[in-house]
């Protein structure tokens, strides 16, 4: 076995603790926009490298910044005054030497990145005019030589870790976590937009559980061109609140759920009205890694990594691979009969194979009638299986099957 350690988690299951706070920044939040753009650029570069050379080359595109624009929203439809500015930064391999011919092969990194960013923004911020409302500026530079060498070493073998870093994960999601995650997914679903197009993509859900009561406080931008009066705006909020309450019944169990939407409104002079559906149009700035963690949530009552997962290369960047791997392993361990709850930390050493972590710590809360000792062997097998197949994590990322924010 690799350095796998299984121990008992010395605390009550999260659903039984007195207080829990969970947050999710929706796909239209400025920070999440940056995460989504960064990841879409990385995936596009992976595909471009494979198409041109058959392998993924070194890159990290996790330096995306959003500078908020300026808009004049009004009932019935306002207008953008100053566009949103999105800066693509980071490093990528832009040219390679063909050792047989001596030819330098130049790769379309910047055009690939810009196209990927614009396609993502078009899909995500539905009410923005990409030609007028958003500027995409690419300043991705050539990768650092020493990091490229670590990346390239033993290309046909297991990749070596680019850094001494760690990833964390936990499973199963608590009731509060499920409520927060599924609430944002509902409000930003295609079905909801078709039914209520006035709901913008800039949605933030904050969940507070006090004993058996969960309060969901939702900030939800509204798109002005679909709203002609304050009564229309109030109706949109009422529909959204009812939909969230109905959806919550699927996940709440015995918990009571109370829903609040746009609590700063006075429904006359101050309402969350936007032209494009995101507060990025009104000076709210964004950065990669400042929002949701790799499991899509911000969970201060759980262990978290501060690593920005989106945009990092999926081949050897531990900040990405180990955070996704930790959640994947945790999900499988939590499915084992007798495991009530699981949390995982995985630590790498720079230059070492990514399937040989310095430490893989697994902490579980065993169900009644089970012990850590009795479950240890099966848990280790699950963890080792994923380490032995760690490159499938890379494949899932490139195929777009993994969410990073």
N, C-alpha and C positions, 0 to 999 in steps of 0.2 A: 504494500500500500504506500501511496505518497504520504506526505506529512498531514494526515487527516486526524483531527482530534474531535471526539464527540463528548459533550458534557451536558449536564442538566442546566437548564435556564432557570436561575433562581429568582423567579418573580411570578406573580399571578398572570394568567392569560390576559392579553390586552383588553378583551371585551369585558373582563371582570374588574378592571381597574377603575378608580373613581372618576378620573377625568382623562379625556383624550382630545387632541387637536389635530386636524388633518386639513391640508390645503391642496388645491389643484388650480394651476393657471391654465385656462383654456387655450386652444390653438390660435386664437386671435389676440392673445395678450402679447405685448411687445417682446417680452423675454421668450415666450414660446415661439413667436414668429422667428426669432433668431435661431433657436434650437432647431426648428423645422427646416429652415433654409440651410443651416450648417450641415445637417444630416443628409438632406437631398443632394447637396453638392458633393459630399463624400461618396454617396452611393453612385452618383453619376460618374465621378472620376474612376471609381472601381470598375465600372462597366466599360468606360472608355479605355482604360489601361488594358483590360482583358481583351477588348476588341482589337487593339493595335498590336499588343505584345504577348497576349496569352497569360499574363500575370498581373496582379495588382501591385503597383509601385508605391513607394513611400509618399504619404501625404497626411496632413492634419489641417482640417478646415474649420476648426472649432473657435476661430476668432471672427465672429460676425457681430457687428454693432448696428443698432438701429437708432437713428436720430429722428425724433418725432417731428412731424410736419405741423402745419397750422391749417385749421379748417373753420368754416363758418356754418355749423349745422343749424337748420331751422325747420319748423314744421312744414311738411310738404316737399322738402328737399333743399339742402344748402349746397355749398361748394367748397372744394379744396382751394386754399390760398397758396400754401407752400407745400411741396410734395414731401413725402416720407423719404428719408435717405437710408439706404441699406448698404453697409460696407462689408464686402467679402475679403477676409484677410486669412492669414495662416501660411502654410508652406506645402509645396507639392513638387514632385519630380516633373520638370518641364521638358527635359531632353535627355536622351540616353545615347551612349556610344555603341554602335555595332562593331564589336571587336574583330569580326571577320573581314569587314569591308572598310572599316575606319570611318564610316558614315555616321554623322550625328543626326539622330532622329528627333525632330521637334514634335512635341505633343500638344494638342489643342486644349490645354488646361483652362485658360481663362474663358474661352468661349463656351466650353462645356460647363464651367461653373456658373456663368451668367445665365445660360439657358436653363439650367436646372433650378436656379433660384427663382427666375421669372415664372417658370412653370409651377413651382410650388406656391408662389404668392398668388398666381392666377387662380389656382384651385382652392386656396385657403381663404383669402380675403375676397370674397365673391363680389362685393359691391365696389371694389376699387377699379379704377381705370389704370391698367398697368403702364400705358403710354404717357399718362399725364400725372398720376397721383403718387408713383413710386419711382425713385431713382435707384438703380442697382449699380454699384461701383466695385470693380474687382481689383484688388491689390494683393492677390496671392503671389508669394515669392518662391524662389527655388529653395528646396529643403536643405537643412544643415547637413554637412558632409558626414559628421560622426554618427548622427542618427540614421542616415541613409545606410551607412555601413552596418550598423546593428540590424537594421531592417533586412538588408540583403544577405547577411551571413547565413550560409547553409540554406539557400533558397528552397531546396527540395526537402528539407527536414522540417521539424516542428519549429515555428518561429520563436525567436528569443524576445523576452520582455524588453520593452523600450525604456522601462523605468522601474524603480523600486517603489511600488505603490500598492493600493489595496482596493478591493471591491466589497460591498455589503449587500445583503438581501434578506428578505423575510417572507414567510408564508405561514398560513393563508392570510389573505387580507382580512382585517377586522371589519365588523359591520359598518363602522364609521368610514373606513377607507373605501369600502365598496360603494357606499352611498355617495361620497364625494366624487369618486371616479365616474360612476355611472350617471350621475346628475349632469356633469359637464358633457359627457358623451351624448346623452339624450338631447340636450339643448343645442349641440352642434352637429346633430345627425342630419343626413339628407332629408329624412322624413319630416323632421321638425322645421327645417328651412322651407320645405315645400308647403307645409301647412301654415307656418307663420314666418314669412320672409323678413319681417321687421326685426327679428331677433338677429343681432350681429354675432360675430365670432369671438369678440373680446368678452369672455365670460370667466369670472373667477369664483370658485366655490370654496368657502371656508366652513368646515364642519367642527362643531364643538359637541362632545358627548359629556354629559354630567350624569353619572350613574346610568339610568336606562332611558335618558332623554337626549336626542340628538337635535341640535339646532343647525340648520343649513342657512348661511348668509351668502347670498348670491349677488355679485355685481355683473350686470348684463347690459352691454351696449345695445342700443336700438338704432336702426337705420332710418334716417329722417324721411327719405322719399316715400316710405310706406305709411307714414304717420301724419295725418292732417290736423290733429287736434290733441289736446291733453287727454280727452276721453279715449281716443284711439290708443294712446300710450298706456293709459291705465288698463285698458282691455288686453293689450299685449302682455302686460305683467300678470294679469289675472289668469290668462290662458297658460302662460309659462308656469306659474305657481301650481295650478291644478295638475298640469302634466307631471311636474316634478313630484308632487305628493302621490300621484297614482303610481309613478315609477318606483318611488321609495318603498312601497309596500312589498316589492319583490325582494328587497334586501334587508329590511329593517327588523325582521323577526318580531320579537316582543318589545322592541324599542319604540318609544314614541318619537315622532319626527315633526319638527316645526320648521317652516320655510319662510324666509324673508328675502325679498328681491329689491335691490336698489334702495337701501334704507336711507341714503342721503337725499332722496327726492323730497320735494315739497309739492310735487304734482302741478305746480303752476309756473314758477320761474326757474326752478332748478331740477332738470331731469337729465338722465344719462342718454343724451341724443348724439348721434354721430352721423357723418356723411358716409363713411366706408364700413362701419361696423367694428372699428377698433380705435382705442384711445391713442394709438400711435399717430393718429392724424392731428392730435392736439397737444403735442409736446412731450408725451410719455415716451421715454427712451427704453431701449432693450439691449440685453447682452446674452450671449450663450452661457448656460450654466447657472443662471441666476434664479431659475425657477424650479420646475419639477425635476425630481431625481429620475433615475433610469426606469423605475417602475411607474412613472407618471404621476407621482404624488410627492408632497412635502410632508414629512411625518416626524415632527419634533419629539414624539414619545417613543420613537424607534431609533436604532442606530442608523446613521446616514453617512454617506460619503459626500464631500463637497466637490468632487470631481465633476467637470462638465463632460458628460458622455457624448452628446451629439457632435458630429463632425470629426471626431477622432478616427484614425484609420482602424479598420476592423481586423487587421492582420496581427499586429503585435502591441497595440497600445492598451496597456493594462487598465488605464482609466476607463476604457470602454468595455473591453472584453470581460474583465473580472466583475464589473458591476452587473452586466447582463448575465454572466455565468452564475454569479451568486444568487440572483433571483430565480434563475432556471433550476439550479440545484435545490434551492429552498422549496420551490413548488413541488418538485418530485419527492423530496423527503417528507413534506407535509401530507402526501398521499398515502404514506405507509401507515398501515393499521397500528394504532397505539401512539402515533405522534400527534399531539394536540396543536403544537405551535413550534415553529423553527426559525432561527435566525443564523445567518452565515457571514463570516468574514474570510476573505481570501487575500493573502499577501504574496507579492512577487519579489524577485530580486532582478535587477537590471542585468541583461545578458544571459539569463537562464531560460531554458525552454518554458514556454507558457503552460505546458501540461505538467510542470513540476514546481508548483508553488512552494514558497518557503513554509507556508502554513495555510491549512484550510480548516478553520474552526467552525464546528457545527454545534449549536446549542439548541436543545429541544425541551419542551415541556411534555413529559409522557402522560398519556391518558391514564385514568384510574385502572389499576391492575397491570400496568406495564412499567418497565424499568429501562433506564438508559443502557444498562448492561445487556439486557435482553434484546434491545433494538439495535445495538451498536453495529453488529455485523451487516445487517441489511442496509443501514444508513451509509456505512462506508462503501458498500458495493455501488449504491446509487451515485455517490460523489465520485468514486473512481471511474465509473462508466462515463461521466461527463468529462472528466479530465482526459481520459483516453480518446475522447471524441471532441476535444475542445474546438477543433477547426470547423465543426458543424455550426458553432456559434457564428463564426465569420461568414459562412455560407448563408445563414439565415438573415444576417444583417444586410449583406449585399443584395439578397433577393427581396428585401423590404418586408420581411416577416417579423421583424423585431421592432418594437417601439422604444425609443431612447429618451422620451420626455413626456 
